Amino acid sequence: MLQHLRNFISQHDLVDPRDRILLAVSGGLDSMVMLDLFREAGYHIGVAHCNFHLRFEESDGDEAFVAHYCKRSGIDFFTHDFDTKNYAEETGLSIQMAARELRYTWFEKLIEKEKFHWIATAHHLNDNLETVLFRWINGASLDLLTGIPLKNGKVIRPLLFAKRDEILTYAIEKKISWREDNSNATDDYKRNFVRHQIIPKLKEVNPSLENTFSDSLEKVKGAYELMQRGIGQLKDSVTRMEGERFLIDKNLLMMLQHPAYVCYEWLRSFGFEWDRCLQLVTAVQGQSGKQFFSATHQAVIDREYIIVSPRQEWTAEILIEDGQDKAMLGPWILKLRSASGKKIQPGVDCGSFDHSKVKFPVLWRKWRSGDSFFPLGMGHRKKVSDFLIDEKVSLDKKNDVTVVESGGEVVWVVGHRVDDRFKVTAQTKSVLEMQVKHI
């Protein structure tokens, strides 16, 4: 088994022989075998032990057991106490997830402080099998069905080649002592139910389940790698970036046989879960304008594209007094100044008005349904919503459109069109200039 470990580490280029490796050792069978193997292999090691205080005196016994082993063997030993139950209640996590979060947070700090290169955990082939089954039962995406990663940041899993039976045999042959965790024998945790109830039934069908699983997992990993390459190439032809906006061509997307999954692969980095992507794709063939939200982004179904952009939460309105030269609203800054004469500032980001017709304070706010104005050059009133449609303003950008209101009337659809009633004319004596910029 020692040679198998060396071959596995070399094959996957896990560590350099000169690296310092911190071993996560609970005192159980798997981690004690890992500790023995790394000692025999001659690596520079230290041991980290977490006391979660979930099994009362047994937890303290585990800590004492590992501490004694390390002292006797001259191995650097690090331990930390966690108030796991209170942390789980405060965060709303399960006990298992709370322990995992506490554990890895401490590991990261410890390896940085003590100058270790890696943290090694004792996950083995059967752990991988249980993980994949548990994820499949709960509807995981394909990337999660590739199993426990061999290397994830500074975390390595050097025993993923080994079966549980092989680890037990090695421990007996080498007379390695370990501590039993009684919670592993119960089905109180869902993971244990998979281990004790489901896998034995599967092994009745296929006695070589671990070997078959290992081979199948390699195929899944290969298929996922190929899929990612294909998804990347498809992305180049179906999508594009415009600043912070991610655009998906609706027609090209819907030509695919599985548009929802492709959409999910592209949008989950923006926080969109599978069910949200499925709803989005279902709505694509309907009327444009529907919006979907993640915690950080919004996806809007426009005429030709699904447009994904960052969500912007900002104050809806602000009053601007006469003589004020600057105002801020969300990601925008508005500059104001008075100028003599009748010169009009060019550009859509600038608005020029007859100062005498503008009543202060003016209100700068997001546009609302029902707003209307007289667009410059038109002699009749038009709804702002219709104006934006005519101007082909995309649905996601509509959310950022603001107006300046004076005396209950829209003076300027900011960055688009001034109101004809407030325009600069031959009779204008003083011009009010407004210029908007994105911060």
C-alpha positions as CSV (number, residue, x, y, z in Angstrom):
1,M,0.0,0.0,0.0
2,L,2.9,2.3,0.7
3,Q,4.2,1.9,-2.9
4,H,0.7,2.5,-4.2
5,L,0.6,5.7,-2.3
6,R,3.9,6.8,-3.7
7,N,2.8,5.9,-7.2
8,F,-0.5,7.7,-6.8
9,I,1.2,10.9,-5.6
10,S,3.7,10.8,-8.4
11,Q,1.1,10.0,-11.1
12,H,-1.0,13.0,-10.1
13,D,1.8,15.3,-9.1
14,L,0.2,15.9,-5.8
15,V,3.2,17.1,-3.7
16,D,6.9,17.6,-4.0
17,P,9.1,15.5,-1.8
18,R,10.4,18.7,-0.1
19,D,6.9,20.0,0.7
20,R,5.7,20.3,4.3
21,I,2.3,18.5,4.6
22,L,-0.2,19.0,7.4
23,L,-2.3,15.9,7.9
24,A,-5.8,16.2,9.2
25,V,-6.0,13.4,11.7
26,S,-9.2,12.7,13.7
27,G,-7.8,9.5,15.4
28,G,-10.1,7.3,13.3
29,L,-8.9,4.3,11.1
30,D,-8.5,6.2,7.9
31,S,-6.5,9.2,9.2
32,M,-4.3,7.0,11.4
33,V,-3.4,4.9,8.4
34,M,-2.7,8.0,6.4
35,L,-0.4,9.3,9.1
36,D,1.5,6.0,9.2
37,L,1.9,5.9,5.4
38,F,3.3,9.5,5.3
39,R,5.7,8.7,8.1
40,E,6.9,5.6,6.3
41,A,7.2,7.5,3.0
42,G,9.5,10.1,4.7
43,Y,7.5,13.2,4.1
44,H,7.9,16.4,6.2
45,I,4.6,16.3,8.1
46,G,2.6,17.9,10.9
47,V,-0.8,16.9,12.4
48,A,-3.9,19.0,12.8
49,H,-6.7,17.7,15.0
50,C,-10.2,19.3,15.4
51,N,-12.1,18.8,18.6
52,F,-15.8,19.6,17.8
53,H,-17.0,18.6,21.2
54,L,-19.9,16.6,19.8
55,R,-19.3,13.4,21.7
56,F,-18.4,14.8,25.1
57,E,-15.6,12.8,26.8
58,E,-15.0,10.8,23.6
59,S,-14.0,13.9,21.7
60,D,-11.5,14.7,24.4
61,G,-10.3,11.1,24.2
62,D,-9.7,11.4,20.5
63,E,-7.6,14.6,21.0
64,A,-5.5,13.0,23.8
65,F,-5.0,9.9,21.6
66,V,-3.7,11.8,18.6
67,A,-1.6,14.2,20.8
68,H,0.1,11.2,22.5
69,Y,0.9,9.6,19.2
70,C,2.5,12.7,17.9
71,K,4.5,13.4,21.1
72,R,5.8,9.9,21.1
73,S,6.7,10.1,17.4
74,G,8.2,13.6,17.5
75,I,5.5,15.1,15.1
76,D,4.3,18.7,15.4
77,F,0.8,18.6,16.7
78,F,-1.8,21.3,16.4
79,T,-5.3,21.2,17.8
80,H,-8.3,23.5,18.1
81,D,-11.6,23.4,20.1
82,F,-14.8,24.3,18.3
83,D,-18.2,25.2,19.7
84,T,-19.8,23.4,16.8
85,K,-23.4,23.2,18.0
86,N,-23.7,27.0,18.7
87,Y,-22.1,27.7,15.3
88,A,-24.5,25.5,13.5
89,E,-27.5,27.2,15.3
90,E,-26.1,30.7,14.5
91,T,-25.5,30.0,10.8
92,G,-28.5,27.7,10.2
93,L,-26.1,24.9,9.0
94,S,-26.4,21.2,9.7
95,I,-24.0,19.9,12.3
96,Q,-22.0,18.2,9.6
97,M,-21.8,21.3,7.4
98,A,-20.9,23.5,10.3
99,A,-18.1,21.2,11.3
100,R,-16.8,21.1,7.8
101,E,-16.8,24.9,7.5
102,L,-15.1,25.3,10.8
103,R,-12.5,22.7,10.0
104,Y,-11.4,24.0,6.6
105,T,-11.4,27.6,7.8
106,W,-9.0,26.7,10.6
107,F,-6.9,24.6,8.2
108,E,-6.4,27.5,5.8
109,K,-5.2,29.8,8.6
110,L,-3.0,27.1,10.1
111,I,-1.1,26.2,7.0
112,E,-0.4,29.8,6.3
113,K,0.7,30.5,9.8
114,E,2.9,27.4,10.2
115,K,4.2,27.5,6.6
116,F,2.9,24.2,5.4
117,H,2.4,23.7,1.6
118,W,-0.6,21.3,1.8
119,I,-3.4,20.0,4.0
120,A,-4.1,16.3,3.4
121,T,-7.3,14.6,4.4
122,A,-7.9,10.9,4.5
123,H,-10.8,10.6,2.1
124,H,-10.7,7.2,0.3
125,L,-12.4,5.4,-2.6
126,N,-15.5,4.4,-0.6
127,D,-15.9,8.0,0.6
128,N,-15.9,9.0,-3.1
129,L,-18.5,6.4,-3.9
130,E,-20.7,7.5,-1.1
131,T,-20.3,11.2,-2.0
132,V,-21.2,10.6,-5.7
133,L,-24.3,8.5,-4.8
134,F,-25.4,11.0,-2.2
135,R,-25.0,13.9,-4.7
136,W,-26.8,11.9,-7.5
137,I,-29.7,11.2,-5.2
138,N,-30.0,14.9,-4.4
139,G,-29.9,16.0,-8.1
140,A,-26.3,17.3,-8.4
141,S,-25.0,18.7,-11.6
142,L,-22.5,16.8,-13.7
143,D,-19.4,18.5,-12.3
144,L,-20.3,17.3,-8.8
145,L,-20.8,13.8,-10.1
146,T,-17.0,13.7,-10.9
147,G,-16.5,13.0,-7.2
148,I,-14.3,14.4,-4.5
149,P,-11.5,16.5,-6.1
150,L,-8.0,15.0,-5.7
151,K,-6.6,18.5,-5.2
152,N,-8.7,21.6,-4.3
153,G,-6.6,24.7,-3.6
154,K,-4.2,23.7,-0.8
155,V,-6.2,20.5,0.1
156,I,-5.1,17.1,-1.2
157,R,-6.7,13.7,-0.9
158,P,-3.9,11.2,-1.3
159,L,-5.9,8.1,-0.3
160,L,-8.6,8.3,-3.0
161,F,-7.1,5.2,-4.6
162,A,-7.6,3.0,-1.5
163,K,-10.7,0.9,-0.7
164,R,-11.9,0.9,2.9
165,D,-11.1,-2.9,3.2
166,E,-7.6,-2.3,2.0
167,I,-7.1,0.4,4.7
168,L,-8.4,-1.9,7.4
169,T,-6.2,-4.7,6.2
170,Y,-3.1,-2.4,6.3
171,A,-3.9,-1.2,9.8
172,I,-4.3,-4.8,11.1
173,E,-1.0,-5.9,9.5
174,K,0.9,-2.9,10.8
175,K,-0.8,-3.1,14.2
176,I,-2.0,0.5,14.0
177,S,-4.3,1.7,16.8
178,W,-7.2,3.9,16.1
179,R,-10.3,5.4,17.8
180,E,-13.8,4.3,16.8
181,D,-16.4,7.1,16.3
182,N,-19.7,5.5,17.4
183,S,-21.7,8.0,15.4
184,N,-20.5,6.3,12.2
185,A,-22.4,3.1,13.2
186,T,-25.8,4.8,13.3
187,D,-28.1,5.9,10.4
188,D,-28.8,9.2,12.1
189,Y,-27.0,11.0,9.3
190,K,-28.1,10.6,5.7
191,R,-24.6,9.9,4.6
192,N,-24.4,6.9,7.0
193,F,-27.7,5.6,5.5
194,V,-26.1,5.6,2.1
195,R,-23.1,3.8,3.5
196,H,-25.0,1.2,5.6
197,Q,-28.1,0.6,3.6
198,I,-27.7,1.5,-0.1
199,I,-24.2,0.5,-0.9
200,P,-24.5,-3.1,0.6
201,K,-27.5,-3.7,-1.6
202,L,-25.6,-2.4,-4.7
203,K,-22.8,-4.8,-3.8
204,E,-25.2,-7.7,-3.9
205,V,-25.8,-6.8,-7.6
206,N,-22.2,-6.0,-8.3
207,P,-19.6,-7.4,-5.8
208,S,-16.9,-5.4,-7.6
209,L,-18.7,-2.1,-7.0
210,E,-15.7,-0.1,-5.9
211,N,-13.6,-1.1,-9.0
212,T,-16.5,-0.6,-11.3
213,F,-17.2,2.8,-9.8
214,S,-13.5,3.8,-10.1
215,D,-13.5,3.0,-13.8
216,S,-16.8,4.8,-14.4
217,L,-15.7,7.8,-12.5
218,E,-12.7,8.2,-14.9
219,K,-15.1,8.0,-17.8
220,V,-17.3,10.7,-16.2
221,K,-14.4,13.0,-15.6
222,G,-13.3,12.5,-19.2
223,A,-16.8,13.2,-20.5
224,Y,-17.0,16.3,-18.3
225,E,-13.7,17.6,-19.6
226,L,-14.8,17.1,-23.2
227,M,-18.2,18.8,-22.4
228,Q,-16.5,21.8,-20.9
229,R,-14.4,22.2,-24.0
230,G,-17.5,22.0,-26.2
231,I,-19.5,24.4,-24.0
232,G,-16.6,26.8,-24.2
233,Q,-16.6,26.7,-28.0
234,L,-20.4,27.0,-28.1
235,K,-20.2,30.0,-25.8
236,D,-18.0,31.8,-28.3
237,S,-20.7,31.6,-31.0
238,V,-23.9,32.0,-29.0
239,T,-22.9,34.6,-26.4
240,R,-20.9,37.8,-26.0
241,M,-19.9,40.3,-23.4
242,E,-20.8,44.0,-23.5
243,G,-19.1,45.6,-20.6
244,E,-20.7,44.0,-17.5
245,R,-23.5,42.5,-19.5
246,F,-23.6,38.9,-20.7
247,L,-25.8,38.4,-23.8
248,I,-27.1,35.0,-24.9
249,D,-28.6,34.8,-28.4
250,K,-32.1,33.4,-27.8
251,N,-32.6,31.8,-31.2
252,L,-29.3,30.0,-31.2
253,L,-29.8,28.8,-27.7
254,M,-33.2,27.4,-28.4
255,M,-31.8,25.4,-31.4
256,L,-30.0,23.2,-28.9
257,Q,-31.6,20.0,-27.6
258,H,-30.8,20.8,-23.9
259,P,-30.8,24.6,-23.7
260,A,-31.6,24.7,-20.0
261,Y,-28.4,22.8,-19.0
262,V,-26.3,24.8,-21.4
263,C,-27.8,28.0,-19.9
264,Y,-27.1,26.7,-16.4
265,E,-23.4,26.0,-17.3
266,W,-23.1,29.6,-18.4
267,L,-25.1,31.3,-15.7
268,R,-24.3,29.5,-12.5
269,S,-21.2,31.7,-12.1
270,F,-23.7,34.6,-11.9
271,G,-25.5,32.8,-9.0
272,F,-28.3,31.2,-11.0
273,E,-29.4,27.8,-9.8
274,W,-30.7,25.0,-12.0
275,D,-34.4,25.6,-11.3
276,R,-34.1,29.3,-12.2
277,C,-32.3,28.5,-15.5
278,L,-35.1,26.0,-16.3
279,Q,-37.8,28.6,-15.7
280,L,-35.8,31.1,-17.7
281,V,-35.5,28.9,-20.8
282,T,-39.2,27.9,-20.5
283,A,-40.1,31.6,-20.7
284,V,-37.9,32.4,-23.7
285,Q,-40.6,31.7,-26.2
286,G,-43.1,33.9,-24.5
287,Q,-43.4,37.6,-24.4
288,S,-40.2,39.5,-23.8
289,G,-39.7,41.5,-20.6
290,K,-39.7,38.7,-18.1
291,Q,-37.0,39.0,-15.4
292,F,-35.2,36.4,-13.3
293,F,-32.9,37.2,-10.4
294,S,-30.0,35.6,-8.5
295,A,-28.5,37.1,-5.4
296,T,-26.1,39.2,-7.5
297,H,-27.5,39.4,-11.0
298,Q,-30.6,39.8,-13.1
299,A,-31.5,38.0,-16.3
300,V,-33.9,39.8,-18.7
301,I,-35.5,38.2,-21.7
302,D,-35.2,40.8,-24.4
303,R,-36.3,40.7,-28.0
304,E,-33.2,38.9,-29.3
305,Y,-31.1,38.2,-26.3
306,I,-31.2,37.0,-22.7
307,I,-29.3,39.8,-21.0
308,V,-27.5,39.1,-17.7
309,S,-26.2,42.1,-15.8
310,P,-25.3,42.9,-12.1
311,R,-28.2,43.8,-9.9
312,Q,-28.0,47.4,-8.7
313,E,-29.9,48.4,-5.6
314,W,-29.9,52.1,-5.1
315,T,-32.0,55.0,-3.8
316,A,-34.9,55.7,-6.2
317,E,-34.9,59.5,-6.0
318,I,-33.1,62.7,-4.9
319,L,-34.0,66.4,-4.7
320,I,-31.7,68.9,-6.3
321,E,-31.9,72.6,-5.2
322,D,-31.3,75.7,-7.3
323,G,-27.6,76.5,-7.4
324,Q,-26.5,73.0,-6.6
325,D,-23.8,71.9,-9.0
326,K,-23.6,68.2,-8.3
327,A,-25.9,65.3,-7.3
328,M,-25.5,61.5,-7.1
329,L,-28.0,58.8,-7.6
330,G,-27.0,55.2,-7.5
331,P,-24.1,54.7,-9.9
332,W,-24.6,58.0,-11.6
333,I,-23.4,61.6,-11.0
334,L,-25.2,64.6,-12.4
335,K,-23.4,67.9,-12.9
336,L,-25.4,71.2,-13.3
337,R,-24.3,74.7,-14.3
338,S,-25.9,77.9,-15.6
339,A,-24.5,79.5,-18.8
340,S,-25.4,82.7,-20.5
341,G,-26.4,82.7,-24.2
342,K,-28.1,80.0,-26.1
343,K,-25.3,77.4,-26.7
344,I,-26.5,73.8,-26.5
345,Q,-24.2,71.1,-25.2
346,P,-23.9,68.2,-27.7
347,G,-24.2,64.5,-26.7
348,V,-26.9,62.3,-25.3
349,D,-25.3,62.5,-21.8
350,C,-25.9,66.2,-21.8
351,G,-29.2,68.2,-21.5
352,S,-29.6,71.9,-22.2
353,F,-32.7,73.7,-20.9
354,D,-34.2,77.2,-20.7
355,H,-33.3,77.9,-17.0
356,S,-36.3,80.2,-16.5
357,K,-38.8,77.4,-17.3
358,V,-37.2,74.9,-14.8
359,K,-38.7,75.1,-11.3
360,F,-36.5,74.1,-8.4
361,P,-36.1,72.0,-6.5
362,V,-36.1,69.4,-9.3
363,L,-36.5,65.7,-8.6
364,W,-34.1,63.2,-10.1
365,R,-35.5,59.7,-9.9
366,K,-36.0,56.3,-11.6
367,W,-38.6,56.5,-14.3
368,R,-42.0,55.0,-13.5
369,S,-44.8,53.4,-15.4
370,G,-47.2,56.2,-16.4
371,D,-44.5,58.8,-16.9
372,S,-44.9,60.9,-20.0
373,F,-43.3,63.9,-21.7
374,F,-43.1,65.9,-24.9
375,P,-39.9,64.4,-26.7
376,L,-37.8,67.1,-28.3
377,G,-39.1,67.8,-31.8
378,M,-42.5,66.4,-31.1
379,G,-45.7,68.4,-30.5
380,H,-47.5,65.7,-28.5
381,R,-47.2,63.8,-25.3
382,K,-45.6,60.4,-25.3
383,K,-45.3,57.8,-22.6
384,V,-41.7,57.2,-21.5
385,S,-42.2,53.5,-21.7
386,D,-43.2,53.8,-25.4
387,F,-40.4,56.2,-26.1
388,L,-37.9,53.7,-24.7
389,I,-39.3,51.0,-26.9
390,D,-39.0,53.2,-29.9
391,E,-35.4,54.0,-29.0
392,K,-34.8,50.2,-28.7
393,V,-33.5,50.5,-25.1
394,S,-32.9,46.9,-24.0
395,L,-35.0,45.7,-21.1
396,D,-32.2,45.3,-18.7
397,K,-31.0,48.9,-19.4
398,K,-34.6,50.2,-18.9
399,N,-34.2,49.5,-15.2
400,D,-31.4,52.1,-15.0
401,V,-33.2,54.8,-16.9
402,T,-33.9,58.0,-14.8
403,V,-35.8,61.2,-15.3
404,V,-35.5,64.8,-14.1
405,E,-38.8,66.1,-13.0
406,S,-39.7,69.8,-12.5
407,G,-43.1,70.9,-11.2
408,G,-44.6,67.5,-11.8
409,E,-43.4,67.4,-15.4
410,V,-40.6,65.3,-16.9
411,V,-37.9,67.7,-18.0
412,W,-35.4,65.1,-19.3
413,V,-35.3,61.4,-19.9
414,V,-31.7,61.4,-18.7
415,G,-29.2,60.4,-21.3
416,H,-31.9,60.1,-24.0
417,R,-34.1,63.1,-24.8
418,V,-35.1,66.5,-23.3
419,D,-38.7,67.7,-23.1
420,D,-39.6,70.0,-26.0
421,R,-41.3,72.4,-23.6
422,F,-38.1,73.1,-21.7
423,K,-35.8,73.4,-24.7
424,V,-33.5,76.3,-25.4
425,T,-35.1,78.8,-27.9
426,A,-34.2,82.2,-29.3
427,Q,-35.9,83.8,-26.3
428,T,-33.8,82.0,-23.8
429,K,-31.6,84.2,-21.7
430,S,-29.9,81.7,-19.5
431,V,-29.2,78.0,-20.2
432,L,-29.2,75.3,-17.6
433,E,-26.9,72.5,-18.5
434,M,-27.0,69.0,-17.0
435,Q,-24.5,66.3,-17.7
436,V,-24.7,62.7,-16.4
437,K,-21.8,60.3,-16.0
438,H,-21.5,56.8,-14.7
439,I,-19.3,56.7,-11.7
